Amino acid sequence: MNLEIAFKNETFTLTGSHSNPELNGVEIFPDLIKTGINSWHLLLNGESFRILLIDQDQTTKTYDLEINGVRIRTQAITPLDKLLGAMGMNSATTQKATQLKSPMPGLVKSVLVQVGQTVEAGEPLIILEAMKMENVLKAPVQVIIRQIKVAAGDKVDKNSIMMLFEN
């Protein structure tokens, strides 16, 4: 697991495994229990927290939470999100997206769209296997699929053009 959590102009790094998590390099001992549809109780290093999910935006990975009665907004950023951002594929820079490039070398497991199809921002386009993990590559904005340059079973290099879009 490798996840950055942005909160109040600070970034916290959650690493390790589910059984041995670390926060900013320090081992933590969480005990998380789901108490409702959008609520949890967290016991972390002897402290108790009531967590309620108020709202979420999967496209930007932002979450509005209430923790012990205090409302906060946070954002979760994975290494893939950082890589896509560095490649100019985040929502702030893709309002006129014309193509989908492979963010890493890998194997195309499946293509989930067809030429001529209109897809909304955040819809899955391709499943790419890299380093024994399946990565779902999604539409950065609403686009029409103009051309698909890969098929299931194809190996791709980093920055290979996989798909062309019309806006």
N, C-alpha and C positions, 0 to 999 in steps of 0.2 A: 504494500500500500504506500502511495506517495501522493499526498494531497496538500495543497496550500489553501488556507482559509483566510480571506481578507476581512478584517473587522476594524472599524474606526481608525483607518490609516495605518494599521499594523497588519503584518502577515505572519501567520502561524503555520508551521510545517508539521503535518502529521505523517509519520513514517512508521516502518516496522510491519508487523502482521497484526491480524485481529486478536491473536492471543498475547502478543507482546508489543503493544503500540507505544510510540514515543511522540511527545509533543516538544518541538524545538530541541530535539536531542536528549530529552529527559524522559525516562520510562514513566508511564502513567498506568494507573490501575482503575480503569473504568468498569462500572457495572450499570448497564443500560437496560431498562425494562420498558416495553411499550405498554402504556396505560390506557390508550384510546386510539381512535383512528389517526389523529394528528398530534398525539401527545406521548411524552416519555418521562420517565424518572431516571435521572443520572446520578449515580454515586461515584464521585471522582476524587481519589486520594482523601477520603474521609469527609468530603463536602457533598451536600445534597442539592440537586438542581431539578426544578420542574420545568420542562421544555414543552412549548406548544408551537406547532408550525402554523403560522397565520396565512402566509402566501408564499408561492414559489414561482419562479420563471425558469423553466428548464433550458431555454435558449441561452440565457445569460448566466445560468447557474447561480442566481441570486435567491436568497431565502429570507423572509421576514419571520423572525422567531420572537417568542416571548419567553424569557428565562427568569424564573422567580419573580414574575410580574413586570419585568423591564423589557420593553420592546427593542429589538435590534435588527439590523439588516446585515447579512453576511454574504460572501460569495465564495464558492468552492472552485478551485482551479487545479486541474490535473496536469501532469507533464504533457499530455497530448494537447490540451488547451493552450499551453505556453508555446508549444511547437507550431500549432496552427496560427497563433498570433504572430509569431516571428516570421511566418511565411506570408503574412498579410491576408490570412483567411478568417480573421475575427469579424464580428458584425460591424464594427466601426469602420472597417476598410473595405467591405465587400458589398456595398450598396449597388455596385454595378459589376457584379461577379460575371466573368465570362468563361471561367474554366475551373475545374477541380483538379488539383495536383495531388499526387501521393505525398503525404507528409513524412513517409519513411519507406524504406524498401520492404516489400512483403508479397504476399500471395492473395490475389483477389478470390475471396470465398464465394461471393455472390454479388450480382448487380440487381438492385431492387426497383429500378425504374426503366422506362422505355423511351425511345426517341419520340418527341412531340408531347410528352407528358408534362403538365404543369405541376410543380411541387412547391409547397410552402416552406418558409424558413424553418429549419430544424428537422425536416423530414429526412429519414435515412435514404441514402443513395447507393452506397457500396459498403460491403463488409470486407475489410482488409485484415488478413492475419499477419501479424508481425511479432516476433519474439514470443511465439506460442500464445499470443493474446489476440482476440478478435476485437477490432476497432471499427465502430460504426462511423462512417464519414457521412456527414449530413449537409443538406443544402444551407448555404450561408444566408441566403435571402430567397424570396420567391423568384423562381426561375422556370423557364421552359427548357427541357432537355433537347439540345440541338443535335449532338452527336455523342455516342458512347464509343470510346476508343479501347476499352478493355472488356474481357469476358471472364466468367468464372474459370479459375485454373491458371490465369495469366500471372506471371511474376512481373512485378513493377519495381523500378528504382525510385529512390527519393526524387521528388519533383517531376516525376513522369506525369504528363497530362493524361488524365483518365476520362474526362468528360468535358464537353463544351456546352455553354449555356446561351440562351437568349434571355434578355430581361424584359 
